[in-house]
Amino acid sequence: MPNLEHPAYPADKLLQLESLVPCRESQVSLLLSIFGERQQFSFPSIFIYGHTSSGKTYVMQTLLKTLELPHVFVNCVEYFTSRLLLEEILSQLQSYSSEAEQTSHVPCDTFNDFVRLFKQAAASQELQNQTVYVVLDRAEQLREMEANILPAFLRLQELTGRNVTVVLLSEIVWELFRSSIGCFEPFTLYFPDYSIGHLQKILSQNHPPSYSADFYAAYINILLGVFYMVCRDLKELQYLAVLNFSKYCEPVVRGEANERDSRKLWKNIEPHLKKAMQTVYLREISSSQWERLQHDDGEPGQLKGLSAHTHVELPYYSKFLLIAAYLASYNPVRTDKRFFVKHHGKIRKTKFMKKHEKTSNHLLGPKPFPLDRLLAILYSIVDSRVVPTAHIFSQITSLVTLQLLSMVGHNDHLDRPRYKCTVSLDFIRAIAR
């Protein structure tokens, strides 16, 4: 028996919609009851919220396209100013008019112009007898625009006198949208996170035709058993499922096991899933690199690691400043002459030095150093001549802001700032390469 029923829409369309939005039947059923029939006035504004990858955008797009309801879908991150947003809505709305009625691009500077132009576009014969849905994805960006934009969208039905419903999609709650002057309250609908049972059902639908559904469902069950505690993102889990499935099938392809030998299949895939745990969300390596790494039985660290990716965005002299800071933090002051002066002469190793150099400075942690020592080491490790300009000092401040360096001591010692290097040896090695 179908879960979605509505007298205004064909049963075959509702059955198709139910198959496309698994585990979201209750939310879709509630939306259909709010929408009503095509010609009926719906609620002026609807606010849908939930965590990332909870199906908000996908469900709304699928619902409107499957039932062929006239709609405008705009991402507020892509159209980040009020003018771009309003003009894009009008542009998409004009596409529903016949070719004879379509006009050239009309600039829209204010919301008053938008209301006037929206009335003209919504008065076309194709849109007269049905509700128009304006969907604004990533609606939290509206808070960064002019103060009148959000309240006006919430009352768009009232301002235009047309059958229009504005749907706001966001990852934050409605309480963070409310302004101090107050505004029209939309109908709020919450999309909860997918449970592990929902994820199992959704991911199992994508099984390859060359393998049975039970075999792929067992693989998804293993995958969720490993990753569910650290990752609930459906998109990330879909990516991981596709990426590691070939390794799971290897014993079956080689003829060493059949599809029911779950123990052998688990032993084969377990070490590779543990490696994949190190790169969840990070995308440190591409899919082709990961497949090659699995084939060679290597470690993720053999390819570019996180530290290698992090330092790529640093400016040229910031890299040398960070290396100099690391040397200043972990090398004693008395060794600077030995390491950084070409003709330093002979240095006698005293009993004190022999006794204390047995302890690794990495175990003791970074030591603070003054600014002049940092610059002295910088000048010695850079091949070319470095002029101490404001540009160099601003890069030191940037490294502190990025928390690669930390300032220590009292704030009143402005003439003698002291710093510590907070990055690891692996990070510095990656930069030094």
C-alpha positions as CSV (number, residue, x, y, z in Angstrom):
1,M,0.0,0.0,0.0
2,P,1.5,3.4,-1.0
3,N,2.4,5.8,1.8
4,L,1.8,8.9,-0.3
5,E,-1.9,9.6,-1.1
6,H,-3.4,12.9,-2.4
7,P,-6.6,13.3,-4.5
8,A,-5.1,16.2,-6.5
9,Y,-2.2,14.3,-8.0
10,P,-2.1,11.1,-10.1
11,A,-1.4,7.9,-8.2
12,D,1.4,6.9,-10.6
13,K,3.2,10.2,-10.0
14,L,2.9,9.7,-6.2
15,L,4.2,6.2,-6.5
16,Q,7.2,7.4,-8.5
17,L,7.8,10.2,-6.0
18,E,7.8,7.7,-3.1
19,S,10.4,5.5,-4.8
20,L,12.6,8.6,-5.4
21,V,12.6,9.9,-1.8
22,P,13.0,6.9,0.5
23,C,12.7,7.5,4.3
24,R,11.2,10.9,3.8
25,E,7.6,9.9,3.2
26,S,6.3,11.6,6.3
27,Q,7.9,15.0,5.4
28,V,6.7,14.7,1.7
29,S,3.2,13.8,2.9
30,L,3.1,16.9,5.2
31,L,4.3,19.1,2.3
32,L,1.6,17.8,0.0
33,S,-1.0,18.5,2.6
34,I,0.3,22.1,2.9
35,F,0.5,22.6,-0.9
36,G,-3.0,21.4,-1.5
37,E,-4.3,21.4,-5.1
38,R,-2.6,23.3,-7.9
39,Q,-5.1,26.2,-7.9
40,Q,-5.4,26.6,-4.2
41,F,-3.6,29.2,-2.2
42,S,-0.9,27.5,-0.1
43,F,0.8,28.8,3.1
44,P,2.7,32.1,2.2
45,S,6.1,30.9,3.4
46,I,7.6,27.6,4.6
47,F,10.9,27.2,6.5
48,I,12.6,23.8,6.2
49,Y,15.6,23.2,8.3
50,G,17.9,20.3,9.3
51,H,21.6,19.3,9.3
52,T,23.6,19.0,6.2
53,S,22.8,16.0,4.0
54,S,19.4,15.4,5.5
55,G,17.7,15.5,2.1
56,K,16.1,19.0,2.2
57,T,17.2,20.2,-1.2
58,Y,16.9,16.8,-2.9
59,V,13.3,16.3,-1.6
60,M,12.1,19.7,-2.6
61,Q,13.6,19.5,-6.1
62,T,12.3,15.9,-6.6
63,L,8.8,16.8,-5.3
64,L,8.4,19.9,-7.6
65,K,9.9,18.2,-10.7
66,T,8.0,14.9,-10.3
67,L,4.6,16.6,-9.8
68,E,5.5,19.2,-12.5
69,L,4.7,22.2,-10.3
70,P,5.8,25.6,-11.5
71,H,8.8,26.6,-9.4
72,V,11.9,28.7,-9.1
73,F,15.0,27.2,-7.4
74,V,17.8,29.6,-6.4
75,N,20.9,29.0,-4.3
76,C,21.6,32.1,-2.2
77,V,25.3,31.4,-2.0
78,E,25.6,31.5,-5.8
79,Y,23.4,34.7,-6.0
80,F,24.9,36.5,-3.1
81,T,23.5,40.0,-3.5
82,S,19.9,41.1,-3.5
83,R,20.0,42.3,-7.1
84,L,21.5,39.0,-8.4
85,L,18.9,37.0,-6.4
86,L,15.9,39.0,-7.5
87,E,16.9,39.1,-11.2
88,E,17.6,35.3,-11.2
89,I,14.1,34.6,-9.8
90,L,12.5,36.8,-12.5
91,S,14.6,35.2,-15.2
92,Q,13.6,31.6,-14.2
93,L,9.9,32.7,-13.9
94,Q,9.9,34.1,-17.4
95,S,10.8,30.6,-18.7
96,Y,7.3,29.5,-17.9
97,S,5.8,32.1,-20.3
98,S,5.3,31.5,-23.9
99,E,8.0,32.6,-26.3
100,A,5.9,35.6,-27.5
101,E,5.5,36.9,-23.9
102,Q,9.2,36.5,-22.9
103,T,11.1,39.8,-22.7
104,S,14.7,40.6,-22.5
105,H,16.7,40.8,-19.3
106,V,15.2,43.5,-17.1
107,P,17.3,45.0,-14.3
108,C,15.8,44.9,-10.8
109,D,17.4,47.2,-8.3
110,T,14.9,47.3,-5.5
111,F,12.2,45.0,-4.0
112,N,9.5,47.4,-5.2
113,D,10.7,46.8,-8.8
114,F,10.7,43.0,-8.0
115,V,7.1,43.0,-6.8
116,R,6.0,44.9,-9.9
117,L,7.9,42.6,-12.3
118,F,6.8,39.5,-10.4
119,K,3.1,40.5,-10.8
120,Q,3.6,40.8,-14.6
121,A,5.4,37.5,-14.9
122,A,3.0,35.6,-12.7
123,A,0.0,36.9,-14.6
124,S,0.9,34.9,-17.7
125,Q,-1.7,32.3,-18.9
126,E,0.6,29.4,-17.9
127,L,0.8,30.5,-14.3
128,Q,-2.6,32.1,-13.6
129,N,-4.4,29.1,-12.2
130,Q,-1.7,27.4,-10.1
131,T,0.7,28.0,-7.2
132,V,4.2,29.2,-8.0
133,Y,6.9,28.0,-5.6
134,V,10.0,30.1,-5.0
135,V,12.6,27.9,-3.3
136,L,15.6,29.7,-1.7
137,D,18.3,27.2,-0.8
138,R,21.0,28.1,1.8
139,A,18.6,30.8,3.0
140,E,20.8,31.8,6.0
141,Q,22.6,34.0,3.4
142,L,19.6,36.3,3.4
143,R,20.6,37.6,6.8
144,E,23.7,39.2,5.2
145,M,21.6,41.1,2.7
146,E,19.5,44.3,3.2
147,A,17.2,44.2,6.2
148,N,14.0,44.3,4.2
149,I,14.8,41.2,2.0
150,L,13.8,38.4,4.4
151,P,10.6,40.0,5.7
152,A,9.5,40.9,2.2
153,F,10.0,37.3,0.9
154,L,8.0,36.0,3.9
155,R,5.1,38.3,2.8
156,L,5.6,37.9,-1.0
157,Q,2.1,36.4,-1.4
158,E,0.5,39.4,0.3
159,L,2.7,42.0,-1.5
160,T,2.0,40.6,-5.0
161,G,-1.5,39.4,-4.5
162,R,-0.5,36.3,-6.5
163,N,-0.7,32.6,-5.7
164,V,2.9,32.2,-4.6
165,T,4.7,30.2,-1.8
166,V,8.2,31.0,-0.7
167,V,10.2,28.0,0.6
168,L,13.3,28.6,2.6
169,L,15.9,25.8,3.1
170,S,18.5,26.2,5.8
171,E,20.8,24.3,8.1
172,I,20.1,26.6,11.1
173,V,17.0,27.1,13.2
174,W,14.4,29.8,12.6
175,E,15.2,31.6,15.9
176,L,18.5,32.8,14.3
177,F,16.6,34.5,11.5
178,R,14.2,36.5,13.7
179,S,15.0,40.3,13.6
180,S,14.4,42.6,16.5
181,I,11.6,44.4,14.7
182,G,9.7,41.1,14.1
183,C,8.5,39.6,10.9
184,F,5.9,37.2,9.5
185,E,6.3,33.7,11.0
186,P,6.6,30.9,8.4
187,F,5.4,27.4,8.7
188,T,8.5,25.5,10.0
189,L,9.3,21.9,9.1
190,Y,12.2,19.9,10.5
191,F,14.1,17.2,8.5
192,P,15.8,14.9,11.1
193,D,19.1,13.1,10.4
194,Y,18.9,9.8,8.7
195,S,19.1,6.9,11.1
196,I,21.5,3.9,10.5
197,G,18.5,1.9,9.2
198,H,17.6,4.7,6.8
199,L,21.2,4.9,5.5
200,Q,21.2,1.2,5.1
201,K,18.1,1.3,3.0
202,I,19.2,4.3,0.8
203,L,22.7,3.1,0.2
204,S,21.5,-0.5,-0.6
205,Q,19.4,0.9,-3.5
206,N,22.5,1.6,-5.5
207,H,23.7,-2.0,-5.8
208,P,25.5,-2.9,-9.1
209,P,23.5,-5.1,-11.4
210,S,26.3,-7.7,-11.6
211,Y,25.8,-8.6,-7.9
212,S,22.8,-9.6,-5.9
213,A,21.0,-7.1,-3.7
214,D,21.7,-9.2,-0.6
215,F,25.4,-9.2,-1.3
216,Y,25.6,-5.4,-1.6
217,A,23.4,-4.9,1.4
218,A,25.8,-7.0,3.5
219,Y,28.7,-4.8,2.2
220,I,26.7,-1.6,3.2
221,N,26.1,-3.1,6.6
222,I,29.9,-3.6,7.1
223,L,30.6,-0.1,5.8
224,L,28.2,1.5,8.2
225,G,29.5,-0.6,11.1
226,V,32.9,1.0,10.5
227,F,32.0,4.6,9.6
228,Y,28.7,5.4,11.2
229,M,30.2,6.6,14.5
230,V,32.4,9.2,12.7
231,C,30.4,10.0,9.6
232,R,26.6,10.5,9.2
233,D,26.9,12.4,5.9
234,L,24.9,10.5,3.2
235,K,27.0,11.9,0.3
236,E,30.3,11.0,2.0
237,L,29.0,7.5,2.8
238,Q,27.9,7.1,-0.9
239,Y,31.4,8.1,-2.0
240,L,33.0,5.7,0.4
241,A,30.7,2.9,-0.7
242,V,31.6,3.3,-4.4
243,L,35.3,3.7,-3.6
244,N,35.8,0.5,-1.6
245,F,33.3,-1.9,-3.2
246,S,35.9,-3.2,-5.7
247,K,38.2,-4.3,-2.8
248,Y,35.3,-6.0,-1.1
249,C,34.6,-8.0,-4.3
250,E,38.2,-9.2,-4.9
251,P,37.9,-12.6,-3.2
252,V,34.7,-13.3,-5.2
253,V,36.4,-12.2,-8.5
254,R,39.4,-14.4,-7.8
255,G,37.2,-17.4,-6.9
256,E,38.6,-17.6,-3.4
257,A,35.1,-17.1,-1.8
258,N,31.5,-16.8,-2.8
259,E,29.0,-14.1,-2.0
260,R,28.0,-15.8,1.3
261,D,31.5,-16.1,2.8
262,S,31.1,-13.0,4.9
263,R,34.0,-13.9,7.2
264,K,36.6,-14.0,4.3
265,L,35.1,-10.9,2.7
266,W,35.4,-9.0,6.0
267,K,39.0,-10.1,6.6
268,N,39.9,-8.8,3.1
269,I,38.2,-5.4,3.4
270,E,38.9,-4.6,7.1
271,P,42.5,-3.2,6.7
272,H,41.4,-1.1,3.7
273,L,38.5,0.4,5.6
274,K,40.8,1.4,8.4
275,K,43.0,3.2,5.9
276,A,39.9,5.0,4.5
277,M,39.1,6.2,8.1
278,Q,42.1,8.4,7.9
279,T,40.8,10.4,5.0
280,V,37.1,10.8,5.8
281,Y,35.9,14.3,4.7
282,L,39.5,15.3,3.9
283,R,39.9,14.2,0.3
284,E,43.6,14.1,0.7
285,I,43.9,11.9,-2.3
286,S,41.8,11.4,-5.4
287,S,39.8,8.3,-6.2
288,S,42.3,7.0,-8.7
289,Q,45.2,7.5,-6.3
290,W,43.2,5.6,-3.6
291,E,42.6,2.7,-5.9
292,R,46.2,2.6,-6.9
293,L,47.2,2.7,-3.2
294,Q,44.9,-0.2,-2.4
295,H,46.4,-2.2,-5.3
296,D,49.9,-1.6,-4.1
297,D,49.0,-2.2,-0.5
298,G,50.7,1.0,0.5
299,E,49.9,3.5,3.3
300,P,48.0,6.8,2.8
301,G,51.1,8.7,4.1
302,Q,53.1,7.6,1.0
303,L,51.0,10.1,-1.0
304,K,50.4,13.7,-0.2
305,G,49.2,14.0,3.4
306,L,47.2,16.7,5.1
307,S,50.3,18.7,6.0
308,A,51.4,18.8,2.4
309,H,48.0,20.2,1.3
310,T,48.0,22.7,4.1
311,H,51.3,24.4,3.3
312,V,50.5,24.8,-0.4
313,E,48.5,28.0,0.3
314,L,51.2,29.7,2.3
315,P,53.1,32.5,0.7
316,Y,56.8,32.0,-0.2
317,Y,58.4,33.7,2.8
318,S,55.8,32.4,5.2
319,K,57.2,28.9,4.6
320,F,60.7,30.0,5.5
321,L,59.4,32.0,8.5
322,L,57.7,28.8,9.7
323,I,60.8,26.7,9.2
324,A,62.9,29.4,11.0
325,A,60.4,29.4,13.9
326,Y,60.6,25.7,14.2
327,L,64.4,25.8,14.4
328,A,64.3,28.6,16.9
329,S,61.7,26.7,19.1
330,Y,63.6,23.3,19.2
331,N,67.2,24.3,18.9
332,P,69.0,25.8,22.0
333,V,70.3,29.3,21.6
334,R,73.9,28.2,22.0
335,T,73.7,26.1,18.9
336,D,72.8,29.0,16.5
337,K,76.4,29.9,15.9
338,R,77.3,26.3,15.1
339,F,74.3,25.8,12.7
340,F,73.9,29.2,11.0
341,V,77.3,30.8,10.9
342,K,79.7,29.6,8.1
343,H,83.0,30.4,9.9
344,H,82.2,29.8,13.5
345,G,85.4,28.1,14.4
346,K,85.7,25.1,16.7
347,I,83.1,24.7,19.5
348,R,84.1,22.6,22.5
349,K,81.5,20.3,23.8
350,T,81.4,20.7,27.6
351,K,80.2,18.1,30.0
352,F,77.1,20.1,30.5
353,M,76.2,20.0,26.8
354,K,77.0,16.3,26.5
355,K,74.8,15.5,29.5
356,H,71.7,17.5,28.4
357,E,71.8,16.9,24.6
358,K,70.9,13.2,25.3
359,T,67.3,14.4,25.9
360,S,65.4,15.1,22.7
361,N,64.0,18.6,22.5
362,H,60.9,17.3,20.8
363,L,60.0,15.6,24.0
364,L,60.3,18.8,26.0
365,G,58.1,20.8,23.6
366,P,58.7,24.1,21.8
367,K,60.5,26.9,23.6
368,P,59.7,30.6,23.2
369,F,62.1,32.7,21.1
370,P,62.3,36.5,20.5
371,L,61.5,38.1,17.2
372,D,65.1,39.2,16.4
373,R,66.3,35.5,16.7
374,L,63.6,34.4,14.3
375,L,64.6,37.0,11.7
376,A,68.3,36.1,12.2
377,I,67.6,32.5,11.4
378,L,65.4,33.5,8.4
379,Y,68.2,35.6,6.9
380,S,70.6,32.6,7.2
381,I,68.4,29.9,5.6
382,V,67.1,32.0,2.7
383,D,69.5,32.1,-0.2
384,S,68.6,35.5,-1.5
385,R,68.8,38.7,0.5
386,V,65.6,39.4,2.5
387,V,64.8,43.0,3.2
388,P,63.0,43.4,6.6
389,T,59.9,45.2,5.3
390,A,56.4,45.5,6.7
391,H,55.4,42.6,4.3
392,I,57.6,40.2,6.3
393,F,56.2,41.3,9.6
394,S,52.6,41.1,8.3
395,Q,53.3,37.4,7.4
396,I,54.4,36.7,10.9
397,T,51.1,38.1,12.1
398,S,49.3,35.9,9.6
399,L,51.0,32.8,10.9
400,V,49.9,33.7,14.4
401,T,46.3,34.2,13.2
402,L,46.5,30.8,11.5
403,Q,47.7,29.4,14.9
404,L,50.9,28.0,13.3
405,L,52.7,30.3,15.6
406,S,51.6,31.5,19.1
407,M,52.6,34.7,20.8
408,V,53.7,34.2,24.4
409,G,54.4,36.6,27.2
410,H,52.7,39.8,28.3
411,N,50.8,42.0,25.9
412,D,52.6,45.1,27.2
413,H,56.0,43.9,25.8
414,L,55.3,45.3,22.4
415,D,59.0,46.0,21.7
416,R,60.1,42.5,22.5
417,P,57.5,40.0,21.3
418,R,58.2,36.3,21.9
419,Y,56.7,33.4,19.9
420,K,56.4,29.6,19.9
421,C,56.1,27.3,16.9
422,T,53.0,25.1,17.3
423,V,53.3,22.8,14.2
424,S,54.7,19.2,14.1
425,L,57.9,17.8,12.7
426,D,56.0,16.1,9.8
427,F,54.4,19.5,8.9
428,I,57.8,21.2,8.7
429,R,59.3,18.3,6.7
430,A,56.5,18.6,4.2
431,I,57.2,22.3,3.8
432,A,60.9,21.9,3.7
433,R,60.6,19.5,0.7
